[in-house]
């Protein structure tokens, strides 16, 4: 009888531990891209790496705590968290990541293997990796979009017929959903109609993906004033 009672206690403890166990997050897919940026204020050209992860956690998406990007050979390490990552729900799947992985001295993003690590609050994690290979690109030969503003009308000098317009308010909050801009003309009233607070002015970038070099091309920040 005593032995049976002890066995029952052990079984109860075992199932109690199972109920308290935590599941690790899972990386289902990922996407990376290098963007070449021409800073309109300093005229400097530099790179940023974009990395986004399709991930989830059976304990709930909010259990995911950090994302690390690691280049072991170069001893490089970046960290993003819910306060700094961008989160998107695309057809019911969660993607988190950042457009801002950048070298401290604005040098080129190094080649080699990068590890992506997603960690939850309990310290459980999943990881994947990708290999970044650099094509031979001369940045001074890249064609960056150049805007011309007349009143509320925007025209763009550049090689592409269509660009993406990324808008930020004066506090650098991103206005979600980019605008599609044809180079021959775009009415900024469409932006002003999106959010009344933008009437006092806003910043914007112009973006296009150049398939010939497999890089995003970005120009900005530019400023629009409605005054």
BELNOR-V788265 format. One line per field, one symbol per residue. psi: psi as a letter, one per 30 degrees, with the letter a starting at -180 (. if undefined). A space follows every 50 residues. Layout:
psi=???
//
This chain:
psi=eeeeeeeeeeeeeefeeefflkkklkjellklkkkkkjjfefgkkllkkk kkkjllkfgkeffkelkkkkjeefhkklkllffflkkkjjhgkkklakgg jkkegglkkllakkkkkkkaegfkllllllkkkkljkjfffkjkkklkkj cgkklkjlfkfklkjkkkafghkkjljlkkkkffkkjffeeefekeffff lllllkkkkjffghkkkkkaklkkkg.
//
